[in-house]
Amino acid sequence: MQTPVIDLKTARNRRTPNPDQIIVAGAGIAGLTLALALSARGFAVQIFEKSAVLAEAGAGLQLSPNATRLLARLGVLERLMPHAVQPDAVCLQDGVSGKDLLHLPIGKAAEQRWHAPYIVCHRADLQQALLAEVRQRNTIAMQLESAVTHHRSDAQGVLVRVQYNDRIEEHRGALLVGSDGVWSNTRNAASDLDRARYTGSIAWRSSVPAERLPASFSALLPGGTNVVAWTGSNAHLIAYPIRSGELMNFVAVARDRKNPGRWDIEVSPDAPSQNFARDFYGWHPGIRDLVLSAGHWTPWRLFEMKRCSFLRDERLVLIGDAAHAMTPYAAQGAAMAIEDACALAAALGHDSETWPAALAAYAKNRTKRIESVVRRGALNQLAYHAKGPVALARNLLLRNRPPEKFVAGFDWLYGFDAES
Ligand SMILES: Cc1cc2nc3c(=O)[nH]c(=O)nc-3n(C[C@H](O)[C@H](O)[C@H](O)COP(=O)(O)OP(=O)(O)OC[C@H]3O[C@@H](n4cnc5c(N)ncnc54)[C@H](O)[C@@H]3O)c2cc1C
């Protein structure tokens, strides 16, 4: 399956210098959402993106109600829904026996509870929807092939240095927001902040046309349209439909067998049999068949930051993975990037005198929220990868706890409104 490529060239739009503009480094999910949220509140925004084209590696994304309610307000959800799928439930199964462990309804009833849908989609479809909305706003300018390399804060605002092809440009703005991802230059320029750390685990991603799934695997799938997770010792597999149900998206997370301590050695995408597939050999035959027949699995090393940091100084804020790259066990990295963006836009008033206090409060609130989500991710990892007596205790708990209690246990996460 070819990786969809979004050509951003048509989005280029340079405007005359505006010292009151907010400069955004990076046009990922965080940067594009922030530009829309700021523009909706009357701010002028200049985005610099280092790539010439944005190619999202063929992969899916779960977007929970805490993210979709914000995308709805920005006009993005309406564009995304025709390509997305709204699953009925999140199901957990034992990866060896294939037995059901949990059935958590997240369909229409959950939408009523959390006032927004839980959806799954292709990353490129989300990016297209964000970009289409960005193009509608004449207060947002975007310059591609432009890497933010340095910044200097002063009393008037911030002076940002941008490498544009082989030229260096300087741009003045009132605030710089670093939404430049896990390898954030804006974060790493500060020596006191920790850098992203390799966890020693790899997410292997693949997608398969629905009609080409092995029969033994299809037989395992619970009825309806679901996000399904299979648990096992030190590994797990997640499957859900994307592209209006035409494709099944897979993420298999397992330890890096070959170079667990080295993130700088390339993982061969063509050698899953020597790497993660071995973790699934003793699993249910349907899963084994799927892992071996899916074809191309793209490896994605998992990094995390030990400490989240939102505020570098009064003129530089970090959001998204640049502030808090996290492991995907809670499926909340993009959702947190969207929350960060909308919460930041809501915090900023038009009088920049009020910004230092507003930004300090923003950083405090977001840190608390992110720490809770990271704790949930660690708990999920423990539950997904449990073995022996821990796995037995997990299964007992999951079977005996009423599903309504599980649903209520997500109110703090999915019912949250980052703008309120
Ligand atoms: C296997 C896996 C599964 C996941 N599943 C989910 C899920 O189901 N749900 C969920 O919510 N999250 C999920 N996530 C997390 C999610 O993908 C990320 O948290 C999210 O994409 C981060 O977005 P971002 O905009 O902060 O960073 P990015 O998407 O990395 O964007 C950063 C942008 O900045 C640009 N850039 C970099 N440096 C510069 C510079 N110096 N100047 C200008 N531009 C620059 C880059 O080119 C890029 O366009 C998953 C992650 C993984 C690894």
The ligand as an SDF file (V2000), in Angstrom:
LIG
                    3D

 53 58  0  0  0  0  0  0  0  0999 V2000
    2.8940    3.7320   17.0430 C   0  0  0  0  0  0  0  0  0  0  0  0
    2.2010    4.9720   17.4620 C   0  0  0  0  0  0  0  0  0  0  0  0
    0.8170    4.9940   17.5650 C   0  0  0  0  0  0  0  0  0  0  0  0
    0.1510    6.1450   17.9910 C   0  0  0  0  0  0  0  0  0  0  0  0
   -1.1990    6.1150   18.1010 N   0  0  0  0  0  0  0  0  0  0  0  0
   -1.8480    7.2020   18.5680 C   0  0  0  0  0  0  0  0  0  0  0  0
   -3.2660    7.1910   18.6980 C   0  0  0  0  0  0  0  0  0  0  0  0
   -3.9390    6.1990   18.3760 O   0  0  0  0  0  0  0  0  0  0  0  0
   -3.8810    8.3060   19.1840 N   0  0  0  0  0  0  0  0  0  0  0  0
   -3.1790    9.4310   19.5450 C   0  0  0  0  0  0  0  0  0  0  0  0
   -3.7910   10.4170   20.0000 O   0  0  0  0  0  0  0  0  0  0  0  0
   -1.8260    9.4790   19.3930 N   0  0  0  0  0  0  0  0  0  0  0  0
   -1.1430    8.4070   18.9210 C   0  0  0  0  0  0  0  0  0  0  0  0
    0.2080    8.4500   18.7610 N   0  0  0  0  0  0  0  0  0  0  0  0
    0.9520    9.6900   19.0900 C   0  0  0  0  0  0  0  0  0  0  0  0
    0.8970   10.7460   17.9790 C   0  0  0  0  0  0  0  0  0  0  0  0
    1.2340   10.1850   16.7450 O   0  0  0  0  0  0  0  0  0  0  0  0
    1.8500   11.9080   18.2790 C   0  0  0  0  0  0  0  0  0  0  0  0
    1.7840   12.2540   19.6350 O   0  0  0  0  0  0  0  0  0  0  0  0
    1.4870   13.1460   17.4430 C   0  0  0  0  0  0  0  0  0  0  0  0
    1.5500   12.8370   16.0780 O   0  0  0  0  0  0  0  0  0  0  0  0
    2.4250   14.3190   17.7660 C   0  0  0  0  0  0  0  0  0  0  0  0
    2.1210   15.4280   16.9420 O   0  0  0  0  0  0  0  0  0  0  0  0
    3.0510   16.7250   16.9100 P   0  0  0  0  0  0  0  0  0  0  0  0
    2.3740   17.6920   15.9980 O   0  0  0  0  0  0  0  0  0  0  0  0
    3.3830   17.1500   18.2960 O   0  0  0  0  0  0  0  0  0  0  0  0
    4.4290   16.2440   16.2890 O   0  0  0  0  0  0  0  0  0  0  0  0
    4.7610   15.7900   14.7860 P   0  0  0  0  0  0  0  0  0  0  0  0
    3.6030   15.1140   14.1850 O   0  0  0  0  0  0  0  0  0  0  0  0
    6.0480   15.0490   14.8680 O   0  0  0  0  0  0  0  0  0  0  0  0
    4.9830   17.1670   13.9840 O   0  0  0  0  0  0  0  0  0  0  0  0
    6.1460   17.9270   14.1180 C   0  0  0  0  0  0  0  0  0  0  0  0
    6.3220   18.7730   12.8380 C   0  0  0  0  0  0  0  0  0  0  0  0
    7.3870   19.7160   13.0380 O   0  0  0  0  0  0  0  0  0  0  0  0
    8.2170   19.7400   11.8850 C   0  0  0  0  0  0  0  0  0  0  0  0
    9.5410   20.1970   12.3380 N   0  0  0  0  0  0  0  0  0  0  0  0
   10.4920   19.5170   13.0130 C   0  0  0  0  0  0  0  0  0  0  0  0
   11.5410   20.3020   13.3060 N   0  0  0  0  0  0  0  0  0  0  0  0
   11.2550   21.5350   12.7870 C   0  0  0  0  0  0  0  0  0  0  0  0
   11.9420   22.7870   12.7770 C   0  0  0  0  0  0  0  0  0  0  0  0
   13.1440   22.9340   13.3690 N   0  0  0  0  0  0  0  0  0  0  0  0
   11.3630   23.8410   12.1630 N   0  0  0  0  0  0  0  0  0  0  0  0
   10.1340   23.7200   11.5630 C   0  0  0  0  0  0  0  0  0  0  0  0
    9.4440   22.5410   11.5390 N   0  0  0  0  0  0  0  0  0  0  0  0
    9.9900   21.4780   12.1650 C   0  0  0  0  0  0  0  0  0  0  0  0
    8.1900   18.2950   11.3830 C   0  0  0  0  0  0  0  0  0  0  0  0
    8.5800   18.2240   10.0220 O   0  0  0  0  0  0  0  0  0  0  0  0
    6.7140   17.9400   11.6220 C   0  0  0  0  0  0  0  0  0  0  0  0
    5.9210   18.3190   10.5190 O   0  0  0  0  0  0  0  0  0  0  0  0
    0.8930    7.3110   18.3230 C   0  0  0  0  0  0  0  0  0  0  0  0
    2.2820    7.3170   18.1860 C   0  0  0  0  0  0  0  0  0  0  0  0
    2.9340    6.1650   17.7770 C   0  0  0  0  0  0  0  0  0  0  0  0
    4.4330    6.1670   17.6580 C   0  0  0  0  0  0  0  0  0  0  0  0
  1  2  1  0
  2  3  1  0
  2 52  2  0
  3  4  2  0
  4  5  1  0
  4 50  1  0
  5  6  2  0
  6  7  1  0
  6 13  1  0
  7  8  2  0
  7  9  1  0
  9 10  1  0
 10 11  2  0
 10 12  1  0
 12 13  2  0
 13 14  1  0
 14 15  1  0
 14 50  1  0
 15 16  1  0
 16 17  1  0
 16 18  1  0
 18 19  1  0
 18 20  1  0
 20 21  1  0
 20 22  1  0
 22 23  1  0
 23 24  1  0
 24 25  2  0
 24 26  1  0
 24 27  1  0
 27 28  1  0
 28 29  2  0
 28 30  1  0
 28 31  1  0
 31 32  1  0
 32 33  1  0
 33 34  1  0
 33 48  1  0
 34 35  1  0
 35 36  1  0
 35 46  1  0
 36 37  1  0
 36 45  1  0
 37 38  2  0
 38 39  1  0
 39 40  1  0
 39 45  2  0
 40 41  1  0
 40 42  2  0
 42 43  1  0
 43 44  2  0
 44 45  1  0
 46 47  1  0
 46 48  1  0
 48 49  1  0
 50 51  2  0
 51 52  1  0
 52 53  1  0
M  END
$$$$
